[in-house]
């Protein structure tokens, strides 16, 4: 009788446990979670690397702009000041002695 009870208990435990399909679905769900975790981790690493490379590139452009601004297409040299207007008396234009030709014909 004792052996029959042990066999019956074993059969009940096996039949009442989770089915094979449930175990497979649970394993697949855990694998999918691990895959998504690894994907997000790798994506963050790639974004950090791309940001670092972009930062180095931009820094080199800024440094080149400060060291040699003339080669930059957006650089324009400072505008020199305009000369002051000198007012001339109109009698200077009418006078014959004010301008003499250097070479005579």
C-alpha positions as CSV (number, residue, x, y, z in Angstrom):
1,X,0.0,0.0,0.0
2,X,2.8,2.3,0.8
3,X,4.4,1.9,-2.7
4,X,1.1,2.6,-4.3
5,X,0.7,5.8,-2.3
6,X,4.2,7.0,-3.4
7,X,3.4,6.3,-7.0
8,X,0.1,8.1,-6.8
9,X,1.7,11.1,-5.2
10,X,4.5,11.2,-7.9
11,X,1.9,11.0,-10.7
12,X,-0.1,13.8,-9.1
13,X,3.0,16.0,-8.8
14,X,4.0,15.4,-12.4
15,X,0.5,16.0,-13.7
16,X,-0.1,19.1,-11.6
17,X,3.2,20.8,-12.5
18,X,3.5,23.4,-15.3
19,X,3.1,22.0,-18.8
20,X,5.9,21.9,-21.3
21,X,4.4,24.7,-23.4
22,X,4.2,26.9,-20.4
23,X,7.9,26.3,-19.6
24,X,8.9,27.0,-23.1
25,X,6.9,30.3,-23.2
26,X,8.4,31.4,-19.9
27,X,11.9,30.6,-21.2
28,X,11.2,32.5,-24.5
29,X,9.9,35.5,-22.5
30,X,13.1,35.5,-20.3
31,X,15.3,35.3,-23.4
32,X,13.4,38.2,-25.1
33,X,13.8,40.3,-21.9
34,X,17.6,39.6,-22.0
35,X,17.8,40.4,-25.7
36,X,16.0,43.8,-25.2
37,X,18.3,44.6,-22.3
38,X,21.4,43.8,-24.3
39,X,20.0,45.8,-27.3
40,X,19.4,48.9,-25.1
41,X,22.8,48.6,-23.5
42,X,24.6,48.3,-26.9
43,X,22.6,51.2,-28.3
44,X,23.6,53.4,-25.3
45,X,27.2,52.5,-25.8
46,X,27.0,53.3,-29.6
47,X,25.3,56.6,-28.9
48,X,28.0,57.5,-26.3
49,X,30.8,56.6,-28.8
50,X,29.1,58.6,-31.6
51,X,28.7,61.6,-29.3
52,X,32.3,61.4,-28.3
53,X,33.5,61.3,-31.9
54,X,31.2,64.2,-32.9
55,X,32.5,66.3,-30.0
56,X,36.1,65.7,-31.0
57,X,35.2,66.7,-34.6
58,X,33.4,69.8,-33.6
59,X,36.2,70.8,-31.2
60,X,38.7,70.5,-34.0
61,X,36.6,72.7,-36.3
62,X,36.3,75.3,-33.5
63,X,40.1,75.2,-32.8
64,X,40.9,75.5,-36.5
65,X,38.5,78.5,-36.8
66,X,40.3,80.3,-33.9
67,X,43.8,79.5,-35.2
68,X,43.2,80.4,-38.8
69,X,40.1,82.5,-39.3
70,X,41.0,83.7,-42.8
71,X,40.3,80.3,-44.3
72,X,36.8,80.2,-42.9
73,X,34.2,81.0,-45.4
74,X,32.1,82.9,-42.9
75,X,35.0,85.1,-41.7
76,X,35.2,88.7,-43.0
77,X,38.0,91.0,-42.1
78,X,37.2,94.1,-40.0
79,X,36.1,97.0,-42.0
80,X,38.5,100.0,-42.0
81,X,37.1,103.3,-40.8
82,X,35.8,105.7,-43.5
83,X,37.9,108.8,-44.1
84,X,36.5,112.0,-42.8
85,X,34.9,114.3,-45.2
86,X,36.9,117.5,-45.9
87,X,34.9,120.3,-47.1
88,X,36.5,122.2,-49.9
89,X,35.9,125.8,-50.9
90,X,34.5,126.1,-54.4
91,X,37.0,128.7,-55.3
92,X,39.7,126.0,-55.5
93,X,38.0,124.5,-58.5
94,X,37.8,127.8,-60.4
95,X,41.4,128.9,-59.8
96,X,43.9,128.3,-62.5
97,X,46.9,128.1,-60.2
98,X,45.6,125.2,-58.1
99,X,46.4,122.5,-60.6
100,X,49.2,122.5,-63.1
101,X,49.9,119.7,-65.5
102,X,53.0,117.7,-64.9
103,X,53.8,116.9,-68.5
104,X,52.9,119.5,-71.1
105,X,51.8,118.4,-74.6
